[in-house]
Amino acid sequence: MTHVLPYYKWRPHPWHGLDIGPDAPRVVNAFLEITQFDSVKYEIDKVTGYLTVDRPQAGASLPPTGYGFIPRTFCAEAVASLSPRARQGDEDPLDICLISERPVNRAEVILPAKVVGAIKTIDQGKADDKIVAVLKNDAFWNAVEDIHDLPPALIRRLEHYFLTYKSLPDNKTEVSLEGIADADHARRIIQAAAADYTRRFTCHSPADTADLVSPRHPNTQ
């Protein structure tokens, strides 16, 4: 793998130091932050690359699949352009939901994920797309090529989770569902997020590397 300075000497930063995958956008590397039905929301720390506790899941809604992000992606102008209702991207790595027959019961692992679609959400006016993928070569799910091949009940669970996981009776969130995207559109989202990443983080001089760990990019809620 190739790496972006200054992370290559020791533990590669999961966002900047891992590859998106040689067969992207059809198959991508997914870095898992949260396991299926996890009751705590973990999130990558943008500065160190280690997993941190963001918060316990606010309500009773738990993630129905594994959840993480695609390395070397960033959701900004190009991603927002694919969502008519979005003012901008959420300025985070692109999220991904990972479906597998056997539960992956630990986080901070890298998984090869075959892209089958996306759940498009808008969070406070920002594009917050969730790529949906199946574990590559999974004996049960490998025949799935498009999100419409998945059981409708699973898609409804994912939709419900993303519409409610920040919500409490006294704290209504501004998350709305924009729609379900097929595999072709999901791959376009990944290409857009990779282009946004290149524009934002490509280093042209040693001074540019400081921007990779800038406190201007804290963890988001």
ZARO-689620 format. One record per residue (C-alpha): residue number from 0; residue in one letter; z, x, y. Coordinates in Angstrom, 2 decimals, padded with zeros to 5 digits, always signed. Each point is the difference from the previous one (the first is absolute). Layout:
! residues N
NUM / a / Z / X / Y
...
! end
This chain:
! residues 221
0 / m / +000.00 / +000.00 / +000.00
1 / t / -000.55 / +001.06 / +003.56
2 / h / +002.85 / -000.34 / +002.46
3 / v / +000.52 / -000.49 / +003.72
4 / l / +002.20 / +002.54 / +001.78
5 / p / +002.96 / +000.45 / +000.13
6 / y / +000.77 / -001.65 / -003.37
7 / y / -001.98 / +002.07 / -002.48
8 / k / +002.52 / +002.80 / -000.67
9 / w / +002.73 / -002.06 / -001.62
10 / r / +000.16 / -003.67 / -000.92
11 / p / -003.17 / -001.69 / +001.29
12 / h / +000.70 / -002.81 / +002.44
13 / p / -000.99 / -003.19 / -001.89
14 / w / -001.89 / -001.40 / +002.99
15 / h / -001.73 / +003.12 / +001.31
16 / g / +000.09 / +002.42 / -002.92
17 / l / -001.32 / -002.14 / -002.86
18 / d / -003.65 / -000.95 / -000.50
19 / i / -001.34 / -003.52 / +000.38
20 / g / -001.74 / +000.55 / -003.35
21 / p / -003.36 / +001.41 / -001.11
22 / d / -001.44 / -003.45 / -000.80
23 / a / +001.20 / -001.78 / +003.16
24 / p / -000.40 / -002.73 / +001.09
25 / r / -000.63 / -001.41 / -003.50
26 / v / +003.00 / +001.79 / -001.53
27 / v / +002.72 / +001.45 / +002.25
28 / n / +003.24 / +001.86 / -000.37
29 / a / +002.98 / -002.27 / +000.67
30 / f / +003.39 / +001.42 / +000.95
31 / l / +002.62 / -002.46 / -001.21
32 / e / +002.92 / -000.75 / +002.36
33 / i / +001.38 / -003.19 / -001.54
34 / t / +000.07 / -001.06 / -003.63
35 / q / -000.63 / -003.53 / -001.27
36 / f / +002.88 / -002.39 / +000.88
37 / d / +001.83 / +002.74 / +001.93
38 / s / +002.85 / -001.50 / +002.04
39 / v / -000.01 / +002.88 / +002.51
40 / k / -002.93 / +000.78 / +002.30
41 / y / -000.68 / +003.73 / -000.11
42 / e / -002.44 / +001.64 / +002.38
43 / i / -001.41 / +003.47 / +000.45
44 / d / +001.57 / +001.94 / +002.84
45 / k / -002.91 / +000.95 / +002.26
46 / v / +001.50 / +003.37 / +000.97
47 / t / +001.37 / +001.42 / -003.27
48 / g / -002.09 / -001.86 / -002.60
49 / y / +003.10 / -000.98 / -001.97
50 / l / +000.79 / -003.54 / -001.02
51 / t / +002.64 / -001.74 / +002.13
52 / v / +001.85 / -003.30 / -000.23
53 / d / -001.61 / -002.22 / +002.63
54 / r / +002.17 / -003.03 / -000.76
55 / p / +001.10 / -002.26 / -002.83
56 / q / -002.52 / -002.79 / -000.54
57 / a / +001.00 / -002.55 / +002.64
58 / g / -000.19 / -003.13 / -002.13
59 / a / -000.60 / -001.13 / -003.55
60 / s / -003.70 / +001.00 / +000.01
61 / l / -000.63 / +003.12 / -002.11
62 / p / -003.27 / +001.97 / -000.40
63 / p / -001.96 / -001.36 / -002.98
64 / t / -001.86 / +003.31 / -000.47
65 / g / +000.49 / +003.66 / +000.75
66 / y / -000.57 / +000.79 / +003.67
67 / g / -000.86 / +003.12 / +001.94
68 / f / -002.78 / +001.57 / +002.05
69 / i / -003.26 / +001.91 / -000.27
70 / p / +000.25 / +003.63 / +001.16
71 / r / -002.03 / +001.15 / +003.00
72 / t / -000.56 / -003.49 / +001.34
73 / f / +001.05 / -001.42 / +003.37
74 / c / -000.45 / -003.52 / +001.32
75 / a / -001.34 / +000.08 / +003.55
76 / e / -003.22 / -001.05 / +001.78
77 / a / -002.40 / +000.06 / -002.97
78 / v / +002.35 / -002.01 / -002.19
79 / a / +000.70 / -002.50 / +002.80
80 / s / -003.74 / -000.52 / +000.48
81 / l / -000.12 / -001.58 / -003.48
82 / s / +002.62 / -002.62 / +000.95
83 / p / -001.29 / -002.41 / +002.68
84 / r / +003.51 / -001.13 / +000.98
85 / a / +001.54 / +003.47 / +000.28
86 / r / +000.58 / +001.73 / +003.33
87 / q / +000.49 / +003.37 / -001.71
88 / g / +000.98 / +001.61 / -003.28
89 / d / +003.66 / +000.41 / -000.90
90 / e / -000.22 / +003.84 / +000.30
91 / d / +001.34 / +000.59 / -003.49
92 / p / -001.60 / +001.26 / -003.21
93 / l / -001.98 / -002.68 / -001.80
94 / d / +002.22 / -002.05 / -002.34
95 / i / -000.87 / -000.54 / -003.64
96 / c / +001.34 / -002.32 / -002.72
97 / l / -000.21 / +001.46 / -003.50
98 / i / -000.31 / -002.29 / -003.03
99 / s / +000.72 / +001.36 / -003.49
100 / e / +000.93 / -001.54 / -003.35
101 / r / +002.87 / +002.39 / -000.62
102 / p / +002.41 / +000.02 / +002.96
103 / v / +000.04 / +003.32 / +001.87
104 / n / +003.76 / +000.25 / +000.45
105 / r / +000.25 / +002.98 / +002.33
106 / a / -001.33 / +000.69 / +003.48
107 / e / -001.38 / +003.19 / +001.59
108 / v / -002.73 / +000.26 / -002.62
109 / i / -003.77 / +000.31 / +000.51
110 / l / -002.13 / -002.52 / -001.86
111 / p / -003.78 / -000.38 / -000.40
112 / a / -000.76 / -003.52 / +001.23
113 / k / -003.24 / -001.98 / -000.43
114 / v / -000.58 / -002.08 / +003.14
115 / v / -000.70 / -003.69 / -000.68
116 / g / +000.66 / -001.69 / +003.34
117 / a / +002.38 / -000.44 / +002.90
118 / i / +002.45 / -002.43 / +001.53
119 / k / -000.66 / -000.01 / +003.73
120 / t / +003.03 / -000.70 / +002.17
121 / i / +000.64 / +000.15 / +003.73
122 / d / +003.45 / +001.21 / +001.07
123 / q / +000.78 / -000.56 / +003.69
124 / g / -003.70 / +000.16 / +000.83
125 / k / -000.62 / +003.17 / -002.02
126 / a / -002.22 / +000.37 / -003.07
127 / d / +002.30 / +000.61 / -002.96
128 / d / -002.33 / -000.12 / -003.02
129 / k / +001.34 / +000.32 / -003.53
130 / i / -002.45 / +001.51 / -002.46
131 / v / +000.32 / -001.47 / -003.50
132 / a / -000.74 / +002.33 / -002.92
133 / v / +000.54 / +000.30 / -003.73
134 / l / +001.16 / +003.13 / -001.75
135 / k / -003.09 / +001.93 / -001.11
136 / n / -000.59 / -000.21 / -003.75
137 / d / +002.81 / -002.52 / -000.43
138 / a / -000.54 / -001.54 / -003.45
139 / f / +000.75 / -003.53 / +001.25
140 / w / -001.47 / -000.06 / +003.54
141 / n / -002.83 / +002.54 / -000.12
142 / a / -002.70 / -002.66 / -000.43
143 / v / +000.89 / -001.50 / +003.40
144 / e / -002.66 / +000.90 / +002.58
145 / d / +000.81 / -002.43 / +002.81
146 / i / +003.09 / -001.72 / +001.35
147 / h / -001.42 / -003.36 / -001.09
148 / d / +000.28 / +001.20 / -003.62
149 / l / +003.80 / +000.13 / +000.37
150 / p / +002.22 / -002.98 / -000.85
151 / p / +000.26 / -002.27 / +003.07
152 / a / +003.78 / -000.18 / -000.50
153 / l / +000.29 / +003.76 / +000.53
154 / i / -002.02 / -000.16 / +003.22
155 / r / +002.20 / -002.86 / +001.26
156 / r / +003.11 / +002.06 / -000.74
157 / l / -001.38 / +002.92 / +001.99
158 / e / -000.93 / -002.28 / +002.89
159 / h / +003.44 / -001.60 / -000.03
160 / y / +001.74 / +003.37 / -000.09
161 / f / -001.85 / +001.38 / +003.01
162 / l / +000.49 / -003.19 / +001.97
163 / t / +003.75 / -000.14 / -000.68
164 / y / +001.42 / +003.45 / -000.75
165 / k / +001.09 / +000.54 / +003.61
166 / s / +001.05 / -003.59 / +000.58
167 / l / +003.47 / -001.55 / +000.14
168 / p / +000.94 / -003.51 / +001.14
169 / d / +001.10 / +001.30 / +003.42
170 / n / -002.71 / +002.65 / +000.29
171 / k / -003.56 / -001.29 / -000.26
172 / t / -002.62 / +002.73 / -000.20
173 / e / -003.48 / +000.07 / +001.49
174 / v / -001.83 / +000.77 / -003.24
175 / s / -003.00 / -002.18 / -000.79
176 / l / -002.56 / +000.00 / -002.78
177 / e / -003.58 / +000.74 / +001.05
178 / g / -001.53 / -000.41 / -003.43
179 / i / -000.80 / +001.56 / -003.35
180 / a / -002.66 / +002.72 / -000.04
181 / d / -002.17 / +000.92 / -002.96
182 / a / -000.42 / +003.52 / -001.40
183 / d / -002.95 / +000.87 / +002.26
184 / h / +001.89 / -000.90 / +003.15
185 / a / +003.12 / +001.81 / -001.23
186 / r / -002.04 / +003.16 / -000.46
187 / r / -001.28 / -000.35 / +003.58
188 / i / +003.60 / -000.24 / +001.20
189 / i / +000.83 / +003.24 / -001.84
190 / q / -003.01 / +001.77 / +001.53
191 / a / +001.04 / -001.25 / +003.45
192 / a / +003.58 / +001.21 / -000.53
193 / a / -001.25 / +003.40 / -001.15
194 / a / -002.17 / +000.23 / +003.13
195 / d / +002.97 / -001.00 / +002.19
196 / y / +002.06 / +002.73 / -001.68
197 / t / -002.65 / +002.63 / +000.61
198 / r / -000.23 / -000.93 / +003.68
199 / r / +003.75 / +000.00 / +000.43
200 / f / +001.17 / +002.95 / -002.10
201 / t / -002.83 / +002.51 / -000.43
202 / c / +001.30 / +003.35 / +001.23
203 / h / -002.23 / +002.04 / +002.29
204 / s / +002.57 / +002.59 / +001.04
205 / p / +003.50 / +001.13 / -001.09
206 / a / +001.50 / -002.02 / +002.84
207 / d / -001.46 / -003.18 / -001.51
208 / t / +002.17 / +000.34 / -003.12
209 / a / +003.11 / -000.85 / +002.02
210 / d / -001.40 / -003.49 / +000.48
211 / l / +000.25 / -000.66 / -003.75
212 / v / +003.80 / -000.03 / +000.28
213 / s / +000.20 / -001.47 / +003.48
214 / p / +002.94 / -002.36 / +000.61
215 / r / -002.59 / -002.31 / +001.57
216 / h / -000.65 / -001.29 / -003.51
217 / p / +003.35 / -001.24 / -001.34
218 / n / +000.37 / -002.26 / -002.97
219 / t / -000.98 / -003.56 / +000.78
220 / q / +001.90 / -003.14 / -000.92
! end
